[in-house]
């Protein structure tokens, strides 16, 4: 088994692929360095002596600077290194756009909606417009499971605390997000459940939703009926009859939209799981499909991987505005832009936000960035898209679903059980996690670190699994019924 990986020839650090004992020698790329101390898995060891202020190079980019002298073969982490990040920056467009060679698209067994869109699930969703009816929605799901028959894959609700006592931008985002979920193709039928006195009125929701199929989307206002549970039953029966008319059929993978997310990252995230997802993204794009990259704060410090790949200058400026706009969001709230990584990230070997970001954006592969879309907006351009959203797992996974992602690839080095409304596949960065949390993890990318599969081979394995999930195979989160949403909130509560 290989002890270390030297990611880029420019790097002055290597990463331990497993726990390294003092005295272990790294030989390669013109270096012969002995570990001067034990190095934890996923953590960095210096290849040469660094002076205070010297840049630490990983992935070919600076990920921070040494805060003291560090000898060759020493562990470099939060105790002797810090970020270079500050506020907003100016960027210059130096296009480096390379389209991948086209690949034939395999098929999966999905559902074809009446409007022509593809879907990978055929579910009934209950969407509360306000938190006051959350428990009513839960009761309707609990008491109407008998309607889940035939080709209907499930009956679910996605509760939240909003829809009232919000103003301005927050109110608009809640409205936009809930309408986007209502339009999601994986929902064969939708019941929009309201209270009747909330700020998010029925008229506002209809205006946000736009044109809809009244057979597919129905509405119930609880204050307008004597008993909402009784009144909802015949509506759900009609929705079930409509959803049950859809059958699986072959659909080309070129119609898939796949969200990409990471959480609970570790020092191997940017070496195993994220590059595997990046290679998958390039493959799906070459087949004519679409992928979506979000977590804008985890692009800070890694812009060099992304901006020059924008397909044209218009998209470049949209990407710059999104990145600097998110930095301004931090600054307006008197927060530093580099208040990241998390304690768990640091324990796993990630030292600075640049370190985390350079690993995070590996999920975007190398294909051109075709579009930049806002929160609650749909994917309309095939290929790789950038989506406005935070690093928070639940908020960004919800945003990916609202953008139309049929499923989400979620890489993790520490593990997490949650699921978004769209099927959420968990990819382990390391084999110990995959073994320990075998009922959380759907795919083990740790085989790359173990030397059992190359990144290309693992990406092909992942493509096979994605097609299986698109054809109906449940993720672990789905098997456990783990599904939830979180809506991005910024302002006051009345």
C-alpha positions as a printed Julia matrix, in Angstrom:
494×3 Matrix{Float64}:
   0.0    0.0     0.0
   1.27   3.49   -0.87
   2.0    5.64    2.2
   1.69   9.14    0.75
   0.36  10.93   -2.31
   2.11  13.87   -3.95
  -0.92  15.41   -5.69
   0.83  17.94   -7.94
   4.53  18.24   -8.87
   4.44  21.85   -7.6
   3.35  20.76   -4.1
   5.73  21.11   -1.16
   3.6   18.75    0.97
   2.37  15.18    0.61
  -0.76  13.66    2.14
  -0.77  10.52    4.3
  -3.09   7.9     2.8
  -3.2    6.04    6.12
  -1.71   6.65    9.59
   2.07   7.08    9.16
   4.63   6.2    11.79
   7.68   8.33   12.51
  10.6    7.15   10.38
   8.52   6.25    7.31
  10.31   7.38    4.14
   8.62   9.06    1.17
  10.53   8.67   -2.08
   9.3   10.11   -5.34
   9.3   13.13   -7.66
  12.91  13.83   -6.75
  12.28  13.75   -3.01
  13.47  11.39   -0.28
  11.96  12.59    2.99
  11.69  10.79    6.33
   8.66  11.44    8.56
  10.02  13.29   11.61
   6.89  12.42   13.6
   3.69  10.38   13.34
   1.37  11.75   10.62
  -2.4   11.06   10.91
  -4.36   9.77    7.91
  -5.35  12.57    5.54
  -2.87  15.03    7.05
   0.05  16.78    5.39
   3.82  16.25    5.71
   6.34  18.8     4.44
   8.73  17.8     1.68
  11.23  20.53    2.5
  11.94  22.98    5.28
   9.68  26.04    5.32
  10.38  29.41    6.9
   7.78  31.54    8.62
   5.58  33.11    5.91
   6.41  30.55    3.22
   3.47  29.38    1.12
   2.15  25.84    1.58
   1.41  24.37   -1.85
  -1.13  21.55   -2.37
  -3.1   20.7    -5.54
  -0.61  23.05   -7.24
  -2.05  26.08   -5.4
  -1.24  27.93   -2.21
  -3.51  26.75    0.61
  -2.03  29.1     3.25
   1.3   29.99    4.8
   3.54  28.68    7.56
   3.27  30.63   10.81
   6.64  29.36   12.04
   9.66  27.48   10.76
   8.75  23.9     9.82
  11.34  21.24    9.1
  11.25  18.71    6.28
   9.22  15.63    7.15
   7.14  17.41    9.77
   3.38  17.48   10.24
   1.93  20.81    9.07
  -1.54  21.71   10.22
  -3.48  24.29   12.25
  -0.68  24.59   14.85
   1.84  25.96   12.35
  -0.15  27.2     9.35
  -2.97  29.62    8.54
  -5.09  30.89    5.65
  -4.22  33.66    3.17
  -7.87  34.55    2.5
  -9.34  38.0     2.98
 -12.3   39.71    1.28
 -13.5   40.23   -2.27
 -11.04  39.96   -5.16
 -10.83  41.1    -8.76
 -10.57  38.35  -11.35
  -9.42  38.31  -14.97
 -10.89  35.92  -17.53
  -8.17  33.76  -19.05
 -10.25  31.13  -20.85
  -9.09  27.54  -20.7
 -12.15  25.76  -22.05
 -11.8   22.16  -23.18
 -14.86  20.21  -24.2
 -14.66  16.47  -23.49
 -14.95  14.03  -26.36
 -18.57  12.96  -26.7
 -19.59   9.57  -25.33
 -22.62   7.42  -26.14
 -25.32   7.68  -23.48
 -26.5    4.45  -21.84
 -30.1    4.22  -20.68
 -31.76   3.89  -17.3
 -35.3    2.85  -16.45
 -37.06   6.08  -15.52
 -40.4    7.83  -15.81
 -41.41  10.14  -18.65
 -43.63  13.0   -17.47
 -46.4   14.48  -19.59
 -44.35  17.64  -20.16
 -41.5   15.51  -21.53
 -39.17  15.66  -18.54
 -37.42  12.58  -17.19
 -37.75  11.37  -13.59
 -36.08   8.62  -11.56
 -38.76   8.34   -8.84
 -42.57   8.41   -8.96
 -43.57   9.76   -5.58
 -46.4   11.77   -4.04
 -45.14  14.84   -2.2
 -47.0   16.97    0.34
 -45.52  20.49    0.4
 -46.49  22.65    3.42
 -46.5   26.36    2.6
 -46.12  27.25    6.28
 -44.64  25.58    9.36
 -48.02  25.71   11.16
 -49.3   22.74    9.13
 -46.2   20.56    9.49
 -47.86  18.08   11.82
 -50.94  17.89    9.6
 -48.66  17.0     6.69
 -46.91  14.34    8.77
 -50.28  12.87    9.81
 -51.41  12.73    6.18
 -48.26  10.82    5.23
 -48.67   8.44    8.17
 -52.38   7.76    7.61
 -52.32   7.33    3.81
 -49.52   4.86    3.22
 -52.05   2.46    1.69
 -51.95   4.68   -1.42
 -48.33   3.65   -2.07
 -49.06   0.83   -4.5
 -48.14  -0.2    -8.02
 -45.58   2.15   -9.57
 -45.84   4.77   -6.81
 -42.49   4.83   -5.01
 -43.58   6.6    -1.85
 -45.59   9.31   -0.08
 -43.49  12.0     1.64
 -43.66  15.48    3.12
 -40.9   18.04    3.61
 -41.56  20.18    6.64
 -39.95  23.53    7.49
 -40.53  26.42    9.94
 -41.14  29.2     7.41
 -43.87  30.64    5.17
 -44.98  33.27    7.69
 -43.38  36.06    9.76
 -40.79  36.53    7.02
 -40.1   39.66    5.0
 -38.48  40.67    1.75
 -35.74  38.42    0.45
 -36.36  35.59    2.93
 -40.05  35.47    2.09
 -39.24  35.41   -1.63
 -36.68  32.61   -1.18
 -39.15  30.44    0.75
 -41.79  30.96   -1.92
 -39.33  30.26   -4.72
 -37.88  27.13   -3.09
 -41.27  25.54   -2.31
 -42.55  26.22   -5.82
 -39.39  24.69   -7.28
 -39.89  21.53   -5.21
 -43.5   21.35   -6.39
 -42.24  21.32   -9.99
 -39.64  18.59   -9.36
 -40.03  15.7   -11.84
 -39.48  12.98   -9.2
 -42.85  14.03   -7.74
 -45.48  12.31   -9.84
 -48.15  14.21   -7.9
 -48.11  17.01   -5.3
 -50.49  18.25   -2.61
 -49.7   21.84   -1.58
 -50.94  22.21    1.99
 -51.68  25.66    3.42
 -53.09  27.03    6.67
 -54.96  30.02    5.27
 -53.66  33.08    7.14
 -49.92  32.88    6.42
 -47.82  35.48    4.6
 -47.24  33.01    1.78
 -50.72  33.29    0.35
 -52.31  30.92   -2.12
 -52.24  33.67   -4.75
 -48.52  34.29   -4.21
 -47.77  30.6    -4.49
 -49.73  30.28   -7.74
 -47.9   33.26   -9.2
 -44.53  31.71   -8.27
 -45.5   28.26   -9.53
 -46.62  29.41  -12.95
 -48.31  26.99  -15.35
 -49.09  23.61  -13.79
 -51.07  20.46  -14.5
 -54.16  20.46  -12.21
 -54.18  16.66  -12.34
 -50.65  16.6   -10.89
 -50.79  19.52   -8.41
 -53.66  20.02   -5.98
 -54.21  22.44   -3.11
 -55.81  22.25    0.33
 -56.23  25.15    2.78
 -56.82  23.76    6.26
 -58.83  26.73    7.58
 -61.33  26.32    4.72
 -62.52  22.82    5.7
 -64.07  21.24    8.79
 -61.51  18.44    9.05
 -58.33  18.69    7.0
 -57.39  15.02    7.41
 -60.76  13.9     6.1
 -60.79  16.51    3.34
 -57.34  15.54    2.14
 -58.1   11.85    1.67
 -60.09  12.05   -1.61
 -57.57  14.54   -3.02
 -54.69  12.17   -2.25
 -56.66   9.29   -3.79
 -57.03  11.26   -7.03
 -53.35  12.22   -6.98
 -52.39   8.58   -6.42
 -54.51   7.52   -9.38
 -52.74  10.07  -11.54
 -49.22   9.2   -10.33
 -49.95   5.49  -10.64
 -50.47   5.85  -14.39
 -46.71   6.34  -14.95
 -44.51   3.33  -15.73
 -40.75   2.99  -15.97
 -39.29   3.06  -19.47
 -35.8    3.36  -21.02
 -34.47   6.94  -20.93
 -31.0    8.05  -22.07
 -28.54   9.16  -19.39
 -28.19  12.42  -21.32
 -31.39  13.51  -19.56
 -30.02  13.01  -16.04
 -29.33  15.97  -13.76
 -26.98  15.06  -10.88
 -26.17  17.31   -7.92
 -22.71  17.17   -6.32
 -22.08  17.91   -2.65
 -19.56  17.12    0.08
 -19.83  17.19    3.84
 -17.91  15.9     6.82
 -14.86  16.14    4.55
 -11.39  14.89    5.46
  -7.9   15.06    4.03
  -8.72  12.32    1.51
 -11.85  14.03    0.12
  -9.88  15.89   -2.55
  -7.82  12.8    -3.37
 -10.39  10.0    -3.65
 -14.14  10.67   -3.6
 -14.21  14.21   -5.0
 -11.94  13.45   -8.0
 -14.01  10.31   -8.68
 -17.15  12.45   -8.72
 -15.32  14.97  -10.93
 -14.44  12.27  -13.43
 -18.06  11.05  -13.29
 -19.22  14.63  -13.96
 -17.0   14.85  -17.03
 -18.33  11.5   -18.27
 -21.97  12.44  -17.78
 -21.4   15.78  -19.48
 -19.75  13.98  -22.42
 -22.92  11.87  -22.65
 -25.03  15.02  -22.84
 -26.14  15.0   -19.2
 -25.95  17.69  -16.54
 -24.21  18.1   -13.2
 -24.55  20.85  -10.58
 -21.79  22.15   -8.28
 -22.71  24.33   -5.29
 -21.25  25.32   -1.86
 -20.0   28.76   -2.92
 -18.04  29.47    0.3
 -16.07  26.3    -0.41
 -14.97  27.76   -3.73
 -13.12  30.59   -1.91
  -9.42  30.12   -2.52
  -9.98  27.58   -5.3
 -11.23  29.93   -8.0
  -8.24  28.98  -10.13
  -9.8   25.57  -10.68
 -13.06  27.06  -11.93
 -13.25  30.56  -13.4
 -11.1   30.08  -16.49
 -13.27  27.11  -17.43
 -16.36  29.3   -17.86
 -17.62  28.73  -21.38
 -17.67  32.45  -22.2
 -17.08  35.84  -20.61
 -20.76  36.3   -19.71
 -20.74  33.1   -17.63
 -17.36  34.13  -16.16
 -18.84  37.39  -14.87
 -21.86  35.55  -13.47
 -19.5   33.21  -11.6
 -17.38  36.1   -10.29
 -20.49  37.95   -9.13
 -21.72  34.82   -7.36
 -18.41  34.25   -5.54
 -17.85  37.89   -4.57
 -21.54  38.27   -3.74
 -21.28  35.44   -1.24
 -18.16  37.03    0.27
 -20.12  40.27    0.62
 -22.87  38.29    2.37
 -20.31  37.21    4.96
 -18.88  40.71    5.33
 -22.34  42.31    5.75
 -22.87  40.0     8.71
 -19.47  40.94   10.19
 -18.13  37.44    9.54
 -14.75  36.59    8.06
 -14.89  34.8     4.72
 -12.51  32.08    5.92
 -14.46  30.93    9.03
 -14.18  27.34    7.83
 -13.21  24.4     7.97
 -15.22  22.74   10.74
 -13.65  20.96   13.73
 -14.34  17.6    12.07
 -12.68  18.77    8.86
  -9.59  19.77   10.79
  -9.47  16.48   12.63
  -9.57  14.77    9.23
  -6.59  16.73    7.92
  -8.06  19.87    6.32
  -6.22  22.93    7.63
  -7.52  26.06    5.87
 -10.48  27.05    3.72
  -8.19  27.04    0.67
  -7.25  23.45    1.55
 -10.92  22.52    1.86
 -11.97  24.45   -1.25
  -9.28  22.97   -3.49
 -10.51  19.52   -2.49
 -14.17  20.48   -2.74
 -14.04  21.77   -6.32
 -12.49  18.52   -7.53
 -16.11  17.38   -7.84
 -16.43  19.74  -10.8
 -13.98  17.73  -12.91
 -12.38  19.52  -15.85
 -15.29  20.21  -18.22
 -16.43  23.73  -19.15
 -18.8   25.57  -16.81
 -21.87  26.08  -18.97
 -24.08  28.18  -16.68
 -24.37  29.84  -13.27
 -27.82  29.66  -11.65
 -29.39  31.31   -8.65
 -30.99  29.82   -5.55
 -34.27  28.13   -6.43
 -33.62  28.39  -10.16
 -33.7   25.34  -12.48
 -30.94  23.83  -14.57
 -31.65  24.82  -18.19
 -28.24  24.24  -19.81
 -26.73  20.8   -20.23
 -23.26  20.19  -18.88
 -21.63  21.5   -15.68
 -23.58  24.2   -13.8
 -22.63  26.3   -10.76
 -25.43  26.94   -8.25
 -25.69  29.67   -5.61
 -25.84  28.05   -2.19
 -23.97  27.81    1.12
 -21.75  25.03    2.39
 -24.4   23.85    4.86
 -25.31  20.29    3.93
 -29.09  20.45    4.3
 -29.5   23.9     2.76
 -27.33  23.18   -0.27
 -28.74  19.67   -0.84
 -32.23  21.2    -0.79
 -31.09  23.83   -3.3
 -29.67  21.1    -5.56
 -33.02  19.31   -5.45
 -34.88  22.54   -6.22
 -32.58  23.08   -9.21
 -33.93  19.82  -10.62
 -31.26  17.32   -9.59
 -32.69  13.83   -9.97
 -30.18  12.54   -7.42
 -27.29  13.88   -5.35
 -23.77  12.49   -4.99
 -22.6   13.33   -1.47
 -18.97  12.65   -0.62
 -17.91  12.35    3.01
 -14.85  11.44    5.03
 -16.59  11.37    8.41
 -20.05  10.12    7.45
 -23.57  11.55    7.7
 -26.99   9.86    7.52
 -29.27  12.62    6.17
 -31.12  12.56    2.88
 -32.52  15.3     0.64
 -35.86  14.98   -1.2
 -33.86  13.68   -4.18
 -32.12  10.31   -3.64
 -28.87  11.1    -1.85
 -25.96   8.72   -2.45
 -23.18   8.76    0.15
 -19.62   8.22   -1.11
 -16.93   7.42    1.47
 -13.48   8.92    0.97
 -11.85   6.12    2.94
 -12.41   2.4     3.45
 -12.52   2.45    7.29
 -15.58   4.75    7.11
 -17.24   2.57    4.46
 -16.79  -0.48    6.69
 -17.81   1.22    9.92
 -20.92   2.91    8.47
 -21.99   0.3     5.95
 -25.65   1.34    6.35
 -24.84   4.96    5.54
 -22.37   4.56    2.68
 -23.55   3.66   -0.83
 -20.15   3.74   -2.57
 -16.58   3.37   -1.31
 -14.14   5.68   -3.09
 -11.54   4.69   -0.51
 -10.5    1.95   -2.93
  -8.54   4.66   -4.76
  -6.39   5.34   -1.69
  -6.08   1.59   -1.13
  -4.66   1.16   -4.64
  -7.46  -1.21   -5.66
  -9.02   1.05   -8.32
  -7.82   4.05  -10.3
  -9.89   7.24  -10.32
 -11.09   6.37  -13.84
 -12.09   2.85  -12.84
 -13.91   4.07   -9.74
 -15.73   6.7   -11.82
 -16.99   4.01  -14.19
 -18.12   1.96  -11.19
 -19.93   5.04   -9.88
 -21.63   5.59  -13.24
 -22.94   2.02  -13.13
 -24.31   2.58   -9.63
 -25.9    5.92  -10.57
 -27.75   4.21  -13.43
 -28.96   1.53  -11.0
 -30.22   4.16   -8.56
 -31.84   6.08  -11.4
 -33.59   2.84  -12.36
 -35.05   2.39   -8.87
 -32.37   1.0    -6.56
 -32.77   2.77   -3.23
 -29.98   4.59   -1.46
 -29.41   3.85    2.22
 -31.01   7.17    3.17
 -34.11   6.22    1.16
 -34.31   2.78    2.77
 -34.37   4.45    6.17
 -36.87   7.12    5.16
 -34.33   9.89    5.8
 -35.55  12.91    3.8
 -35.67  16.55    4.79
 -35.26  20.11    3.57
 -33.73  23.3     4.91
 -34.48  26.7     3.38
 -31.8   29.39    3.15
 -32.61  32.21    5.61
 -30.9   35.55    5.94
 -33.19  38.16    7.49
 -35.44  38.87   10.46
 -38.36  36.87   11.85
 -41.4   39.02   12.7
